[in-house]
Amino acid sequence: MTQVQFNNQLNEYSGSLQSFALNFTKDIEDANDLVQDTLLKAVTYYNKFKEGTNLKGWLFTIMRNTFINNYRRTIKTNAIITQSDDISSANLYYSAAKNTAERKFVLGDIHKALATLQPEYQVPFVKYFEGFKYHEIADELNIPIGTVKTRIHVARGILKKYLKTYATEMQQ
């Protein structure tokens, strides 16, 4: 089959392709785009078509695969990109650049809170925060492990009260 004969047969099937595309898209403009994409791919891959093969079936397969690929691409794009005019504060929280000045204030408040702790609470808490195990802290400070756990628990409570404003900001 020559290229001209192939193109003539494509024109014969364009009406069938249009109605088939409408079943997929449910929209005239989208159906026209799908038919155009299908015909473009058919012409592009003319040399892959084997004579004696059902041309209409080949075209419908191209259309179906094109529609599925476009649909998957659209779903992925919509999952990645928020397309609403009103972006929620949760999306802004994760996408916005962190303010280093704000972090500096927070870190300063944490250091002030730690400074308010009495040394018997501060030392075990800081060691635990640095990654030491309870028994390691107990051995180093020469106190029972239960006392270490209690002092860390008390230190957490004091720090939680002192840094309460940050806890309410994180929940919003």
CYANA upper distance limits for C-alpha pairs under 8 A (distance plus 0.5 A):
  1 MET  CA      5 GLN  CA      6.66
  1 MET  CA      6 PHE  CA      6.97
  1 MET  CA     51 GLU  CA      7.33
  2 THR  CA      6 PHE  CA      6.65
  3 GLN  CA      7 ASN  CA      6.63
  3 GLN  CA     46 TYR  CA      8.19
  4 VAL  CA      8 ASN  CA      6.72
  5 GLN  CA      9 GLN  CA      6.82
  6 PHE  CA     10 LEU  CA      6.78
  6 PHE  CA     46 TYR  CA      8.44
  7 ASN  CA     11 ASN  CA      6.86
  7 ASN  CA     43 VAL  CA      8.11
  8 ASN  CA     12 GLU  CA      6.96
  9 GLN  CA     13 TYR  CA      6.94
 10 LEU  CA     14 SER  CA      6.71
 10 LEU  CA     39 LEU  CA      7.82
 13 TYR  CA     17 LEU  CA      6.64
 13 TYR  CA     56 LYS  CA      7.34
 14 SER  CA     18 GLN  CA      6.58
 14 SER  CA     35 VAL  CA      7.98
 15 GLY  CA     19 SER  CA      7.06
 16 SER  CA     20 PHE  CA      6.66
 17 LEU  CA     21 ALA  CA      6.47
 17 LEU  CA     35 VAL  CA      6.78
 17 LEU  CA     59 LEU  CA      8.36
 17 LEU  CA     60 PHE  CA      7.56
 18 GLN  CA     22 LEU  CA      6.79
 18 GLN  CA     31 ALA  CA      6.95
 18 GLN  CA     32 ASN  CA      7.35
 18 GLN  CA     35 VAL  CA      6.66
 19 SER  CA     23 ASN  CA      7.07
 20 PHE  CA     24 PHE  CA      7.41
 20 PHE  CA     60 PHE  CA      8.35
 21 ALA  CA     25 THR  CA      6.70
 21 ALA  CA     31 ALA  CA      5.40
 21 ALA  CA     32 ASN  CA      8.17
 21 ALA  CA     34 LEU  CA      6.95
 21 ALA  CA     35 VAL  CA      7.14
 21 ALA  CA     63 MET  CA      8.01
 22 LEU  CA     26 LYS  CA      5.53
 22 LEU  CA     27 ASP  CA      6.76
 22 LEU  CA     28 ILE  CA      7.08
 22 LEU  CA     31 ALA  CA      5.75
 24 PHE  CA     31 ALA  CA      8.22
 24 PHE  CA     67 PHE  CA      8.01
 25 THR  CA     30 ASP  CA      6.61
 25 THR  CA     31 ALA  CA      6.36
 26 LYS  CA     30 ASP  CA      8.38
 26 LYS  CA     31 ALA  CA      7.96
 27 ASP  CA     31 ALA  CA      6.49
 28 ILE  CA     32 ASN  CA      6.65
 29 GLU  CA     33 ASP  CA      6.82
 30 ASP  CA     34 LEU  CA      6.64
 31 ALA  CA     35 VAL  CA      6.66
 32 ASN  CA     36 GLN  CA      6.63
 33 ASP  CA     37 ASP  CA      6.63
 34 LEU  CA     38 THR  CA      6.59
 34 LEU  CA     63 MET  CA      7.45
 34 LEU  CA     66 THR  CA      8.04
 34 LEU  CA     67 PHE  CA      7.51
 35 VAL  CA     39 LEU  CA      6.61
 35 VAL  CA     63 MET  CA      7.71
 36 GLN  CA     40 LEU  CA      6.55
 37 ASP  CA     41 LYS  CA      6.67
 37 ASP  CA     63 MET  CA      8.38
 37 ASP  CA     66 THR  CA      8.14
 38 THR  CA     42 ALA  CA      6.63
 38 THR  CA     59 LEU  CA      7.48
 38 THR  CA     62 ILE  CA      6.60
 38 THR  CA     63 MET  CA      5.79
 38 THR  CA     66 THR  CA      7.64
 39 LEU  CA     43 VAL  CA      6.64
 39 LEU  CA     59 LEU  CA      8.32
 40 LEU  CA     44 THR  CA      6.52
 41 LYS  CA     45 TYR  CA      6.45
 41 LYS  CA     62 ILE  CA      8.13
 42 ALA  CA     46 TYR  CA      6.26
 42 ALA  CA     59 LEU  CA      7.47
 42 ALA  CA     62 ILE  CA      8.14
 45 TYR  CA     49 PHE  CA      7.55
 49 PHE  CA     53 THR  CA      7.98
 53 THR  CA     58 TRP  CA      8.22
 54 ASN  CA     58 TRP  CA      6.71
 55 LEU  CA     59 LEU  CA      6.64
 56 LYS  CA     60 PHE  CA      6.68
 57 GLY  CA     61 THR  CA      6.61
 58 TRP  CA     62 ILE  CA      6.79
 59 LEU  CA     63 MET  CA      6.69
 60 PHE  CA     64 ARG  CA      6.57
 61 THR  CA     65 ASN  CA      6.62
 62 ILE  CA     66 THR  CA      6.52
 63 MET  CA     67 PHE  CA      6.58
 64 ARG  CA     68 ILE  CA      6.71
 65 ASN  CA     69 ASN  CA      6.56
 66 THR  CA     70 ASN  CA      6.58
 67 PHE  CA     71 TYR  CA      6.53
 68 ILE  CA     72 ARG  CA      6.67
 69 ASN  CA     73 ARG  CA      6.64
 70 ASN  CA     74 THR  CA      6.63
 71 TYR  CA     75 ILE  CA      6.71
 72 ARG  CA     76 LYS  CA      6.70
 73 ARG  CA     77 THR  CA      6.64
 74 THR  CA     78 ASN  CA      6.58
 75 ILE  CA     79 ALA  CA      6.61
 76 LYS  CA     80 ILE  CA      6.81
 77 THR  CA     81 ILE  CA      6.41
 78 ASN  CA     82 THR  CA      7.08
 78 ASN  CA     83 GLN  CA      7.68
 82 THR  CA     87 ILE  CA      7.94
 87 ILE  CA     91 ASN  CA      7.02
 87 ILE  CA     92 LEU  CA      7.45
 88 SER  CA     92 LEU  CA      6.93
 89 SER  CA     93 TYR  CA      6.47
 90 ALA  CA     94 TYR  CA      7.11
 91 ASN  CA     95 SER  CA      6.60
 92 LEU  CA     96 ALA  CA      5.93
 98 LYS  CA    103 ARG  CA      8.46
 99 ASN  CA    103 ARG  CA      7.00
100 THR  CA    104 LYS  CA      6.67
101 ALA  CA    105 PHE  CA      6.94
102 GLU  CA    106 VAL  CA      6.80
103 ARG  CA    107 LEU  CA      6.52
104 LYS  CA    108 GLY  CA      6.56
105 PHE  CA    109 ASP  CA      6.70
106 VAL  CA    110 ILE  CA      6.77
107 LEU  CA    111 HIS  CA      6.77
108 GLY  CA    112 LYS  CA      6.72
109 ASP  CA    113 ALA  CA      6.58
109 ASP  CA    163 LEU  CA      8.09
110 ILE  CA    114 LEU  CA      6.69
110 ILE  CA    163 LEU  CA      7.91
111 HIS  CA    115 ALA  CA      6.64
112 LYS  CA    116 THR  CA      6.95
113 ALA  CA    117 LEU  CA      7.51
113 ALA  CA    159 LEU  CA      6.54
113 ALA  CA    162 TYR  CA      6.70
113 ALA  CA    163 LEU  CA      7.87
114 LEU  CA    122 GLN  CA      7.10
114 LEU  CA    159 LEU  CA      7.68
115 ALA  CA    122 GLN  CA      8.36
117 LEU  CA    121 TYR  CA      6.66
117 LEU  CA    122 GLN  CA      5.91
117 LEU  CA    155 ALA  CA      7.48
117 LEU  CA    158 ILE  CA      8.15
118 GLN  CA    122 GLN  CA      6.44
119 PRO  CA    123 VAL  CA      6.26
120 GLU  CA    124 PRO  CA      7.57
120 GLU  CA    151 ARG  CA      7.81
121 TYR  CA    125 PHE  CA      6.75
121 TYR  CA    151 ARG  CA      5.63
121 TYR  CA    152 ILE  CA      6.92
121 TYR  CA    154 VAL  CA      7.75
121 TYR  CA    155 ALA  CA      6.12
122 GLN  CA    126 VAL  CA      6.51
122 GLN  CA    155 ALA  CA      7.30
123 VAL  CA    127 LYS  CA      6.65
124 PRO  CA    128 TYR  CA      6.56
124 PRO  CA    137 ILE  CA      7.00
124 PRO  CA    148 VAL  CA      6.86
124 PRO  CA    151 ARG  CA      7.37
124 PRO  CA    152 ILE  CA      6.64
125 PHE  CA    129 PHE  CA      6.54
125 PHE  CA    151 ARG  CA      7.84
125 PHE  CA    152 ILE  CA      5.43
125 PHE  CA    155 ALA  CA      6.99
125 PHE  CA    156 ARG  CA      8.32
126 VAL  CA    130 GLU  CA      6.59
127 LYS  CA    131 GLY  CA      7.08
127 LYS  CA    132 PHE  CA      6.14
127 LYS  CA    137 ILE  CA      7.37
128 TYR  CA    132 PHE  CA      5.42
128 TYR  CA    133 LYS  CA      6.94
128 TYR  CA    134 TYR  CA      7.65
128 TYR  CA    137 ILE  CA      7.97
128 TYR  CA    152 ILE  CA      8.23
132 PHE  CA    136 GLU  CA      6.71
132 PHE  CA    137 ILE  CA      7.00
133 LYS  CA    137 ILE  CA      6.87
134 TYR  CA    138 ALA  CA      6.66
134 TYR  CA    145 ILE  CA      6.73
134 TYR  CA    148 VAL  CA      7.11
134 TYR  CA    149 LYS  CA      7.51
135 HIS  CA    139 ASP  CA      6.56
135 HIS  CA    145 ILE  CA      6.44
136 GLU  CA    140 GLU  CA      6.65
137 ILE  CA    141 LEU  CA      6.53
137 ILE  CA    145 ILE  CA      8.40
137 ILE  CA    148 VAL  CA      7.62
138 ALA  CA    142 ASN  CA      6.02
138 ALA  CA    143 ILE  CA      5.56
138 ALA  CA    144 PRO  CA      6.24
138 ALA  CA    145 ILE  CA      5.75
138 ALA  CA    148 VAL  CA      6.68
139 ASP  CA    143 ILE  CA      7.31
143 ILE  CA    147 THR  CA      7.18
143 ILE  CA    148 VAL  CA      7.65
144 PRO  CA    148 VAL  CA      7.13
145 ILE  CA    149 LYS  CA      6.85
146 GLY  CA    150 THR  CA      6.69
147 THR  CA    151 ARG  CA      6.56
148 VAL  CA    152 ILE  CA      6.67
149 LYS  CA    153 HIS  CA      6.63
150 THR  CA    154 VAL  CA      6.63
151 ARG  CA    155 ALA  CA      6.55
152 ILE  CA    156 ARG  CA      6.68
153 HIS  CA    157 GLY  CA      6.91
154 VAL  CA    158 ILE  CA      6.84
155 ALA  CA    159 LEU  CA      6.61
156 ARG  CA    160 LYS  CA      6.40
157 GLY  CA    161 LYS  CA      6.83
158 ILE  CA    162 TYR  CA      6.72
159 LEU  CA    163 LEU  CA      6.43
160 LYS  CA    164 LYS  CA      6.20
163 LEU  CA    167 ALA  CA      7.44
164 LYS  CA    168 THR  CA      7.12
165 THR  CA    169 GLU  CA      6.90
166 TYR  CA    170 MET  CA      6.74
167 ALA  CA    171 GLN  CA      7.03
168 THR  CA    172 GLN  CA      7.16
